[in-house]
Amino acid sequence: MRSWPYALARMNDEDGQSRMKLRIDTSICNACGLCREVCPEGAVRPTLLEPRHFYEIQPEKCTGCGECLPYCPAPGALVEYVAA
């Protein structure tokens, strides 16, 4: 698996727009909320499930900037994928 800076560099389309998106693997996420605090687009929101609150990334708001990646304390919780 490649590191996220490499992925950011290779996931641009011909217009220079990022095609990379992120999602949260709730089986790994510790629900700290750091991704929500640092997301410049406000794409991370709580799902409000019991017994603990999880977070999800809204694909329509996620620009693939990767600002959240270095802040996540749970390795593997933020998963990259290429948008269709």
Buried (B, 14 or more C-beta within 10 A) or exposed (E): EEEBEEBBEEBEEEEEEBEBBBBBEBEEBEBBEBBBEBBEBEBBEEEEEEEEEBBBBEEEEBBBBBBBBEBBEBEEBBEBBEEE
